[in-house]
Amino acid sequence: MTPPCSTAYTDVFFDPKYYDYVIEEYCSGCPLVEECLSKCLSDEEEYGYRTGVWGGTTPKDRNKLTKTRRKNLDLFESDLD
């Protein structure tokens, strides 16, 4: 399956003034959005930086998502103690 963004001009995915456009035009309705986000989060954890629109999210969205995931993991781990 080919994602809608495969033929897009990629620079718009990395320019904050186009983030909303990219999410609406390419990510909404994409059947691969979950896989895209999962791969992005994995790569960002490995490489230590966030940039561009991936999986229908902006870097700011992913910062919030990661913070929430870490908080939930901490709560889970404290319940195990």
C-alpha positions in Angstrom: 0.0 0.0 0.0 1.3 3.4 -1.0 0.7 6.3 1.5 -0.7 9.6 0.1 2.5 11.4 1.0 4.7 9.3 -1.2 4.5 11.7 -4.1 4.4 14.9 -2.0 7.0 17.6 -1.9 8.7 16.6 1.3 9.9 20.1 2.4 6.4 21.0 3.5 6.5 18.2 6.1 9.3 20.0 7.8 8.1 23.6 7.6 6.0 24.5 10.7 3.8 26.9 8.7 2.6 24.0 6.6 2.0 21.4 9.4 -1.8 21.9 9.5 -2.0 21.6 5.7 0.1 18.5 5.6 -1.9 16.8 8.3 -5.2 17.6 6.6 -4.0 16.9 3.1 -1.9 13.8 3.6 -2.3 12.3 7.0 -6.1 12.4 7.6 -7.5 9.3 6.2 -4.2 7.7 5.5 -4.3 3.9 6.2 -0.7 3.9 7.3 -0.9 6.7 9.9 -0.4 4.5 12.9 2.6 2.7 11.4 4.1 6.0 10.4 3.7 7.4 13.9 5.1 4.3 15.5 8.2 4.3 13.3 8.6 8.0 14.0 8.5 7.6 17.7 10.9 4.8 17.6 13.4 6.7 15.5 13.0 9.9 17.6 13.8 7.9 20.7 16.9 6.4 19.1 18.2 9.6 17.5 17.0 12.1 20.2 15.4 14.8 18.2 11.9 15.6 16.7 11.2 17.2 13.4 8.4 17.4 10.8 5.0 15.9 10.5 4.8 12.1 11.0 1.7 10.0 11.6 -0.5 13.0 11.6 1.4 14.7 14.4 3.7 17.6 14.9 6.9 17.6 17.0 4.9 19.4 19.7 2.2 16.8 19.6 4.8 14.0 19.9 6.4 15.8 22.8 3.1 15.7 24.7 2.5 12.1 23.7 5.9 11.0 24.8 5.6 12.8 28.1 2.2 11.2 28.8 3.5 7.8 27.9 6.5 8.2 30.2 4.2 9.4 33.0 1.9 6.4 32.5 4.9 4.0 32.5 6.2 5.6 35.7 2.8 5.1 37.4 2.7 1.5 36.2 6.2 0.8 37.5 5.4 2.3 40.9 2.3 0.1 41.2 4.6 -2.9 40.7 6.8 -1.9 43.6 
